Amino acid sequence: MKHVFITGCPRSGTTMLANIMGNEDSCIVAPESHFFNDFIYKYLTDKYVEAKKADLITYFNKHNRFKQWKIDARKIKDIPEKITYNNYNIIIENTIKLFAETHSEILEKEQIRVDHTPSNILFYDIINELFPEGKFIFIIRDPRAIYASIKELDWGPNTPLKLSQLWIEYTAAYFAFQKLYPNRIYLLRYEDILNNPTSQISDLCKFIGIKYDNLLLEGEGFKMPEYTYSQHALVGKRLDKYRIGKWKKELKKEDVLIIEAKCKTIMSAFGYQNSYNTKYRISKKDKLKMFFTEVYSYFPNKFRKKEREMKV
């Protein structure tokens, strides 16, 4: 099984791209897979420790993200009685095979797992040890557009400063991986996909090692969990250039100035230009205001998120 990890700052288009790649016959696209890494941090924090088979089955079946896969961990084949860091990669592959057998009609001898969990780039050290031949796709998107997309959601940053910090964290992880493994990571700009999807996806297919077909840009290659429908309303729909500059009508000037002040150097490296020539410095007043915004939003958002999770 080949492994391809679509990563990028949340709301950068990872699910959109997974939906496209899922139209390729050999690709398996499942919901996000946070539980794989979460299990490591709970039970396999040291390479010499062991977890029990029962621990994994219970942990997976109770994990909210695993529930979205609509499979039963008890049916995963060949789970050893003692789970270690060295055999965990096989368990992951068998979990993916169970998902494919349950939800898809893939009959290819060699399957390609397309994992679109955005945060995987932050755990590339773990993933690299488990799947040393795995390939990464990093989607970069204008941080101003990301903030416009994420600020009203019940998770993630609710202020431009928090979003800027998150965006910088993800781009730093990209630069680190690119420095260490330049031949295993492919950079895509969200805006370029919308402007010229045929060319962008065709080149991406060459990197993955699959044949490009125009049908990749049509239909729905990934069935989203009901839990996340409201947050991915545009996935599966026709790619629209209008999305690129939509943030200009949705953000306040002060929000844009804060993002540009914090991210301008890295933005420039990816071809994003500042909207204003103003030399803006983030003040203590800005920081205090955003701190209270985050605090004020925390509990209402936690409640909203819990309500959505209960639908799984």
BELZI-V866356 format. One record per backbone hydrogen bond with DSSP energy under -1.0 kcal/mol. CO is the residue of the C=O (numbers start at 1). NH is the residue of the N-H. If there is no record, write none. Layout:
BEGIN
co: (CO,CO)
nh: (NH,NH)
END
This chain:
BEGIN
co: (2,3,4,5,7,13,14,15,16,17,18,20,21,24,26,28,33,34,35,36,37,38,39,40,46,51,52,53,54,55,56,57,58,59,63,66,67,72,73,81,83,87,88,89,90,91,92,93,94,95,96,97,98,99,100,111,112,113,115,117,118,118,119,120,123,124,125,126,127,131,135,136,137,138,140,142,143,144,145,146,147,150,159,160,161,162,163,164,165,166,167,168,169,170,171,172,173,174,175,176,177,181,184,186,188,189,190,191,192,196,197,198,199,200,201,202,203,204,205,205,213,214,215,225,226,229,232,234,240,241,245,246,247,252,253,254,255,256,257,258,259,260,263,264,265,266,267,268,278,283,284,285,286,287,288,289,290,291,292,293,294,297,298,299,300,301,302,303,304,305,306,308,309)
nh: (113,135,115,137,139,17,18,19,20,21,22,23,24,27,112,114,36,38,39,40,41,42,43,44,49,83,56,57,58,59,60,61,62,63,67,69,70,75,76,53,51,91,92,93,94,95,96,97,98,99,100,101,102,103,104,2,28,4,6,120,8,121,122,123,127,128,129,130,131,134,5,186,7,188,190,146,147,148,149,150,151,153,163,164,165,166,167,168,169,170,171,172,173,174,175,176,177,178,179,180,181,184,136,138,140,193,194,195,196,200,201,202,203,204,205,206,207,208,209,210,216,217,218,228,229,232,235,237,243,244,248,249,251,256,257,258,259,260,261,262,263,264,267,268,269,270,272,271,280,287,288,289,290,291,292,293,294,295,296,297,298,301,302,303,304,305,306,307,308,309,310,311,312)
END
